[in-house]
Amino acid sequence: MRPGKKRREAEARSTQRGPKNRPASQGGRRPESRLETRPNSDAVAGRNSVVEALRAKVPAKELLIAERAEIDERMTEALRLAKNQDLVIKEVARGVLDGLTGTTMHQGIALVIKPFNYKNFDEMLAEAKSPGLLIGLDGVTDPHNLGAIVRSAAAFGADGVVIPERRNASMTGSAWKSSAGAAARLPISQVTNLVRSIEDAKKAGYFVVGLDAEGDQSLPGFTLTKESIYVIVGSEGKGLSRLTREKCDVILSIPMQTEVESLNASVATAVVLYKVAESRAQ
């Protein structure tokens, strides 16, 4: 072995161990990690998205800015809007934003959203007008579709939207923004079991209508207007689940004149709600 080789190897091993074992009190700064953030926090990331969310007045808790982030016009506007809304503004390490948003493409800014205040389903039933109109979602996983459905429900006088806790989009910042503020005016309930909500609605006198491209009744012939209606919307890919379908009183389809297989869930919901509103107005 050449002279000095043992010494060099010992120094290399010492260097590898040093930063790992060095306590924070000795000047070693521990890197930011995802473990230091809130993994379940809902955040809107990106400069354009944050500005749009602030303009829409999405209920938020705080605005986070990465250290040494470049301040451009969008960043300046976000800071101004956040200040006008009395939001807490914090400067954090970029790693904190990485962990909070789950991406490194946040452009140095994130808006942390408040947890949505869901309505109790029993209260929603009790407070609905007569005849009532509710919309339930069965596997709609796109938050933009959820927001669009909430917007249509509010526009056509529905009494509320019901979403299951699992395998369905929830009222995140993206869904709130897509609702164009309608989420602040329309009750939204999150239930553990959609089928159970259907059973409870039936006990309250609701007629349950499922939407499916292969429904046994066409929308133009649908004239049920005097009874309370609970409209169930399935996912774009799989449609209604088997259990949900079995609980529906009728499966409604929208006739198509082209080769398009089916409408987007939010578009189909808007079409049916318009039909119900038109029938009731007459």
N, C-alpha and C positions, 0 to 999 in steps of 0.2 A: 504494500500500500504506500502511495506517495506521501511524503511528509505534509502535514497540515490537512489531509483529507478528513480525518476524524473530527478535527476542529470545525471544518466547514459544514460537515453533516450535522453536528450538534447545533451550530448556529441556525441552520435551516429548520431543524425541528423546533427550536425555540421560537423562531419567527412564526411558524405555523400555529403554535399553541398560544402565542401571546395575545392577539386580538380577541380570540375566542374566550379566554379566561379572564381578561382584564375587566375589573369591575367598573361600573359607570362612574363611580366617585373618583377614579384615577384619570379622568379626562377622556375616556373612551365613550363616544356617543353611540348608543344602540340604534341600529337602523330601524326605521318605521316599518311595520309589517301589517299584514291584514288582520293579525290577531289583535292589534291595537284599535281596530275600528269596530263599528257595530255591523255585523254581517247581515242583519235583517233590515237595516235602514233603507228606506226608499229614497233614492236621490235622482235628480235630473242632472245629467252631465252634458258638457259642451256649451260653448258660448251662445250660439243661436238658440238652442233648446232652453237654456236657463233664462235668457231674455224673454222668450215667448211665454214661459211658465210664469215669470214675474208679471208680465203684461196681463196674463189671464188671471192673475191673483190666486194662483194655486196656493192653498194653505201650506205655509212652510215654517220651519223652525229656525233655520240659519243658512247663511251663504258662506261657503268655504272657498278660499282663494289659495292657490299654491304659492309657496314662497318663491320670490323672484319671477313670478309670472309676468309675461309681457302685457302691458296695459294698452289695449286698443279701444276703438269706439264701442264695440260690443261689451267689453269688460267694464268700461266706464258707465255705460247705460245700465248694466246689471247692478253695479254698485249704487248708482243713483236710485234705481227702483227699490232695491233692498232697503236703502236708508229711508226712503219715503214710506215704506211699509213697516218701519221700526223692527226690521229683522236683525238678529245678531250676525255680525260679519267677522269671520275668523280667518287668519292667515295660518295655514298648516303646511307641513312637509308634503311634497308631491306623493310620497308613498302612502300617506293617509288617504289621499284621493284615489289612488290606485285600488286600495283595499275597499274603500267605501263604495265605489262605483263598479268595481269588478273589471275595470279596463284601464289602459294607459292612454286612451284616446279622449280623455275628458277635457283637454285644452286648458288645464289649470283652473277649472272652476266647477263647482257642483252646488246644487240647491237641495238641502235636506228637507223632505216633505213631512208634514205632521201625519200621524196615523189617522185614517179615515174614520169618521164617526158613523158607524152603521146603525140602521134602525132595527129594532126588534121586530121579527116577522109578525107576531101576534098583534103588536101595536099597529103595524102597517095594515093588517086586515081590519082591525077595529076602526081605524081612522079613514079608510077608503070611502069614497063617495058611493052612491047607489044610482045606477049599476057601476060596479067597480071594474077597473082594468089594471091588471098586473102583468109584468113580463118576467119570466124566469129563464135563465141561461143554463144550458146543459152542455158544458165542455167548450165554451167560447174562450179560447186561451189568449187571443190577441187583445192587449189592453186598448189599442186604438178602436177595435170593433166594439169593445165594451163601452168606451166613451161615446162613440157614435150612437149606440143603442140608447144610452141614457139621454143623449140629446134629443133623439127622435121621440122617446117616451115622454119627455117633458113637453115637447112641441105639440103632441097629440093628446095631451091631457091624461096620461096614465097616472095611477096612484103610487106606483113604485116599481123598482126593479129588484129581482131576487137573484143572488149568485151563490153557488155552493163554495165552501171553503177549499175543497180539493179539486184539482184538474180543471180549474177555471181561472181566468184573469180576475184580479182584485183591483180595488180602486187605488192604483198607484198614481204617481205624478203624470205619467203618460196618459192614463185613462182619464184623469181629471181634465187635463189639457184638451183632449179630444172631445170632451163633453161640452167644451166652450162655455163653461160656467154652470151648465144645467145640473151638475152634481151638487151644487149648493142649494138648489131649489127642489130637487126630487128625492124622496126617501129611497134609500138603497139598503137592502137587508142582505147579510151574509149568513147563510144557514149551513148547518153541518150535513143535512140530508135534503136534497131537492125533492125526492119522492115524498118524504114526509110533509114537506110544505104543500105539495099537491094534494095530499090527503086532507090536510087541515083546511086548505082552500075549498075543497069539495064540501066539507062539513059546513063551511060558511056560506054555501050556496053558489060557488063558482063553477062555471062550465070550462073545462080544461081543453085548450086547443094546441096541438103540437104542429110545428112547421117542418115539413119534409118535402123534398122534391118528388117523392113517390107517395104522396098523400092520397087518401081515398076520397077526398072532397076538394073540388077546385074553388079557389078564392072568389071568382065571380058569383058563384051560387051561395056564398056564405052570407046569410041574412040575420044571424043571431045578434040582436042589438039591445034587447031589453034585459038580458041576464048579465050578471057579472062574469067577466072573462079572464082567465089566466092563460096567457099565451106563452108557450114553451118553445124556445129557440135552440136548435141543436148546433153542433160544431160544423164548420165548413167541410171538413174531411169525412167525419163519420156520421154526421147527422145526430138524430136522437138516440140515446142509449136504449137498450132493450127494456129495462125496467121503467124508464120514464115513458117510453112509447106505450107500454101496456097500461099505464095509468091515465093516459089522455082519453078524453071522450070522443075526440075526432082528430084525424091527421089531415091538415090542410096543405095544399100545394098551390104554387103560383104558376099558372100556365106560361110557357115560354114559346116564342115564335122563332127563335134562332136555335143554333146548335150548342149554345152555351149550356153546360150541364146544370148549373145552379147559380143562384145569386149569392153574393157576399152576405153573411149573416146579418150585418147591420142594415144593408139595403133591403133584404127580405123583410126584416122587422118593420122598417119604415113603411113599406108597401102595405103590409097587413094593418098596421096602426092607422094609416090613412083611410083604408077601407072601413075599419071599425068606426072611426070618427065621422066619416061621411054618412054611414048608415044611421048612426045615432043622431046626427044633426037633422036627418030627414024625418 
